[in-house]
């Protein structure tokens, strides 16, 4: 099933300027875990990934910007 544009846009906004909880919620919406076990696994995995993304947000955004410049150019 394709991921809805709105969900992906929310993820993009959360990556650039959201708090940790915003990014966690956006990633959870993209993953859409099915069942209690997968929900728990996704909660653990997302928490493990969100912290370094938020801590290195400037570098993440700079990398996205660099990639967009290469695609546009």
Secondary structure, DSSP 8 states (H G I E B T S, - for coil): ----HHHHHHHHHHHHH--HHHHHHHHHHHH---SHHHHHHHHHHHHHHHHHHHHTHHHHHHHHHHHHHHHH-
